[in-house]
């Protein structure tokens, strides 16, 4: 669509996401899509119906992806924007999985790894005074700030799991909260 409308891909992405684009781009997209009226997208009712079509397409694409990978479980991730949030995340989890996105700039990979290591170390610490925890949160906040300056974002998610051995008999299942920490380029919207 971007090539047919002579606009860049980011313009199409903003349009699909319902973000504002300039009138010239809206008219070019209307023409590329075959509409006679170049101001079609300025009609609020029409614009809403187009956005609903895009939402429907995204839902179908997501369902296709889920069908291709039935063993994958989708969990909601949240942006980690402060050291306090990172420290709280470390307190909530019993096990952790880290991902440093390959698309991340090289200069952001080292602080990304340091952030992940720090969260894991903090996760393993017990009986620490509040003053020390505040210091840990401040350190994590500094690393987060460095990551932001390097064009990276950090997302976290948790999932409660119960593990049970085949030969455990009447023993209760082992309950754990598994944490997922992802460092990605800041312009990436989905993790």
Secondary structure, DSSP 8 states (H G I E B T S, - for coil): -HHHHT--HHHHHHHHTT----HHHHHHHHHHTT-S-TTGGGSHHHHHHHHHHHHHHHHHHHHHHHHHTTT------EE--SHHHHHHHHHH-SEEEEEE-TTS-HHHHHHHHHHHHHHHHHHT--S--HHHHHHHHHHHHHHHHHHHHTTEEEEEEEEEEEE--TT-TT---EEEEEEEEEEEETT----
